[in-house]
Amino acid sequence: MLIRPLFSLFLSLILSIVISNVSGKIVKRMVGGLEAPPGRFLHQVSLQYLTPYGCAYHHCGGSILDEKHIITAAHCVTDLTTHKLDNVPIFVVAGTTDLRVKSSGIYRDIEYTFIPNSYTKNHPKFYFDDIAILRLTHPLPLKDQHQRIRAVNLPAANQYLSGYTNTQYATMSGFGTYQQTVNPYSGKITKGGSSPVLKYTFGRINTLLPGYEHLCGANQVCVTPWNPNKEGEDGGICQGDSGGPLVDESTNTLIGVVSSTLEECGQLSMFARVSSYLDFIKVATKGGFGQVDFVKSKFFNGPAMQESPFCI
C-alpha cells in the first residue's frame, strides 16, 4: 500500500524540506469537531517555523510532558526521504487556543530532538515507532499560578492496550485542517488550510474500519469517530494535526500521538501508542545520548518567535 506524508508543498518550497500532497490510501495528517474553549487542553502545543515572508507557520502538534520536554511525532522532525533526524527549524508555542493572538502564547526554542533508533530502520513500513521527544532550551512555567499550561500524564505500561474489550472514548485535538471536500464523481479530495483556532473531537480507541485491520500495528492505537451527543460534526485528525494528542480527559492521560490517517480524514485515525514507548520516553527525558537517535538544534529563533505574525 502506498503511503505518503502529510506536510504541505508550501513548506518544501520555503525550507527545501521534501514535503508533498497525498494521493495514496494513507496520509500523515481534524476535520469536523468543535472549537476548544480556553483552559481545556492546557497540554497542547503548536510546532511552528518562521517563513521568509516574516510570518510563523503551523507545522505539527505536540503535548507538554514536563517543563523541559514536548512529545510529538517522529515524522514531524525527520527527513521525508531518509526518515533520519533533520535539523527542522521549528519552535514550540504553548498556552494558547488561537495562534493569531501572539500575546497569549508561551514561546520556546528546541535544544535537542530524540527519536527511537527503530523509526528509521522500520521504513518504509507504514509509520511505526512514530514518536519523538523535544528538549527545550528554557523550561516552561508549569508552576505559574495562572495555569496557562499543564503537563499531560503518561499512561502505565498496561494501559490502553489493543483489544475489543478496551474501546473507551478519547479526545483528539489540533490546529490542523478543519474542512475537506470530496468530489462525488471523481472521488478527488480537496482540503482547506490549517485552523489557527484549536479544535477537538471524540473517537473510540482500538476500533477499526472493515477492510483496514492490517493498518494498525501492536504499538499503535486506531480510532474511529464517536459522537454520542452529536456535538458538532463527526471528526478526526487531518493534515497539520500530526504529533498532537489523543487523551483520556477524565485522567489527563496521553493515550496516543497523532501519526496518520486515511486519505479522507475523519474515518480512521492512527496514533503511536504511548504506553508502548515508556522506556524510550524515560531515556530521552533523562538524557540518554547514544541510546536513542538525537540531534542538537542549529536554529534559535529568539524574540522573532513572538514578534512574527501567524501566517494566514
N, C-alpha and C positions, 0 to 999 in steps of 0.2 A: 504494500500500500504506500502510495506517495505521501510524504509528509513535507510540509512547507512551513516556514516561520511566519510569525505574525507581524513583525515590525514593518514600519511604513517605508515606502520608497523615498519619502522626504528625508528620512534620517540618513539613508545611504548616500543620497546626493550631497548632503551637507557635511557629513562626517566621514565619508568614504568607508562606512561600515556596510558590508553587503547585506542589504535587507530588502525584501520584496513582498509583493502581494501574493495571494494564495489561490491555487486552483485545484488542489488535491482534496482528499477526503478530510484531512486533519489540518487545522491551522493552530498557531500559537495565538491565542487571543482570549460589558454586561449589557446585554440588551434588556429592555423591559425594566421591571423593578421600580424602586421608589428613591426619591432624594433623601439622603441621610441627614437627620437632624444633628445639630452640633452637640457634641458630648456623648454620642452613642458609640462611635468607633474610634476611640482615642488611640488605638494601636496602629491605625492605618497611616501609611506614608506614601508619598509620591516620589519616584526616582526621576529626575529631570536632567536635561543638559542645556547649555547655552548655545543658541544658534548664531551664525554670523550676522543675522539680521537684528541682533540685540534683544531677543526675547528668550524666555525659558520654555522648553517643550517637554510635555509629559512623556515619559518613556516606558515605565513599568510601575507596578505597585510593590508594596512590601509591608512588613509588620515590625513593630518595636519589640525586641527581645529583652533588652535591658538598656541602661543609659549609654552604652557604647556600641551596641550591636543591632543590626537590622537583618531580618531574614527575608529572602526573595528567591526568585528562580534563577538557576544557573544560565538558562538561555538569555537572560537579560544582561549578562555580564561576560558572555563568551562570543568568540568569532563564529559567524554562521557557517562558514565553510569547514574550518578545522575543529570547531567545538572546543577550542582551547581558550584559556583565560585571555581576555583582551583588556587593554587599558581604556575602557569606555569612560569618557569624561563626564560621568554623572555625579549628581549630588542628591542629598536627601531633604525633602520638605515634610515636616511633621506638624501636627497640631491644627490642621485646617480642613474644612469640608468644601471650601471654594478656593481653587488655585488662583483665581483672579485677584483675590484680596491678599496682596502681598504682606500686609502688616499683620495678618493673622497667623502666618507660618513661622516655624522654627527651622532654621537652615543649618545644614552641616555638610562639610566635605567628607570624603571617604579616604581612609588611610590604607586599609588592606581589604582585599576581596578573597574569599575562600570558597572552593567547590570540592566535592568528592573526587578522588582520583578516578573513580569509575565512570564519571559523567562523560568524559571524552572517549574513553575506551568503548563504551556501550553504543556509540553512534555507528551507523545511522538507525539503530533500533528505537523508533519512537522517541520519547523524551523521558527515559528512565533516569532516576537519580537527579532530577531537575530541581536542585536546591542550592542555595548559596547563602553565605553569611558576609555581611559588610561590617567592617570595624570603622567607627567614626573617628575623625581627628580630635573632636572635643565631645564630652559627654552631653547627653540630653538632660534637661531639668526635670527629671521624673518626680522629684520631691517638691516641686513647685506647688504652693498652696492653691493656685488657681486651677489645677487639674486639667491643663490643656492636653496633656498626653498621658498615656498609660501603657505599660508593657503588657503583652499578651502572655498567658500562661502556657507552658509546654505540657503536652499530654504525658501520661505514663506509657511505658513500653507496650502494655497490653490494651491500650485504649483505641477505639475506633477501627479495629481490625476488620478485614473484609468478611463477609458472610451475610446471608439474607436475614439473620436474626438481629442484625445491628443496622437498622435503616432509619435512624433518627433524623430529624430535620436539622439543618445547619444554615448559617448565613454567610453569603459571599458579598464582598464589597469591592468597589474600584472606581477609578476615574476613566475607564476605557470607553469604547464605542457604545453608544446608547440607542442606536437605531440601525435597522438594516431593511433592505427591500429585496424581495425575491421575485424575479420575473416569472409569472406562472407559465409562460410559453417556452422560454429558453432555459429557465432554471438558474439564470445568472443572478448572483447575489451582490448587491451594492451596499456598502457600509458607509455610515456617516463618520464624522470625526470624533475624537475623544471628548469626554464631558469634563468641563472644568469643575463641575459640582460632583461630590461623592455620591454614588448610588449604591443600593443594596438590593438583594433578592434572596429568596429561600430555595433550598433544594433538599432532597433526601440522599443521604450518603449511602455508599455501597449498593447503588442501584444501576441498572444498565438498560440500554435500549436493545430490543431483539435484533440480532444480527451484528451487534458491535461488542459482543462479550470478549473478543480477543484483544480489545484495545486497552483493557485495564489490567495492569500488572499487579503483583503482590505488594509492591511498595507504593501503589497509587490508590487514590480514593476517586471513584467515579460517582458523579452526582447528576440526578435528573431533576427537573423543575418540580417544585411543591409550593402551592399557593392556596391553602385551605380556606383562608378568609377572603380570597380574591382581592387582595390589596394590590392595586396597580396591575401590570401585566405579568404573565409568567416570564421569567427571565433567566439569564445565565451569563457566564463570563464571555467576553468578546475581546477584540483587539484592544490592547492597552491595559488590560487587567492582569496581564502576566505578572507573576511574583506576589500577587496580592493574597489576602487571607480567606480561608474557609474556617469559620469559628463556631463553637458551641457557646452561644451568648449567655446561657444560664450559668456557665462557669468561667467565661472569658478565656476559653482554651482553644489554642490553634490546632485544628484538625489537619488542614492541608494548605499547600502553597500552589497557587494557580499555575498550571503547566500548559494545557492545550484543550482544544475543543473541536467539535465537528465544524466543517466549513460554514454551515448555517448555525450561527450562535443560538443558544437558548435551548438546545435539545439535550446534549450530553456534555458535561464539563469534567475535565480530568485534572487532578491535583497530586502533587507529591505528598505522600502520607507522612506527616511529621513524626509520628511515633516510630517509624522505621528508621529515622535518621538521628536519634538522640545521641548516639556515640559521636557521629560527625559534628553535631552542634556543640557538644561538650569540648571536643578537641579544638574546633575553630574558635570558640569564645575564650578558651584558656590559653590560646597562643601556640597551638600545636604545629608550628612550622616544620615542614618536612614530612608530616604525617598525612597532610592533605595538600591539594594544589592551591597555590596562593599567588597573588601579585600585589606589589606595593604601588599605589596610585602615583601617577606622574602629573595629575591635574589637581589644582587647587583653585577654586573659583572665588573664594573670599567674599567681599561685600557685593559683588555682582550678582550673587545668587538671589539676594533680596531686592536689589535695585532694578533688575531687569524685569519688564512686564511679562506676563504669561502670554504665550503665543495663542492667538485666537484663530 
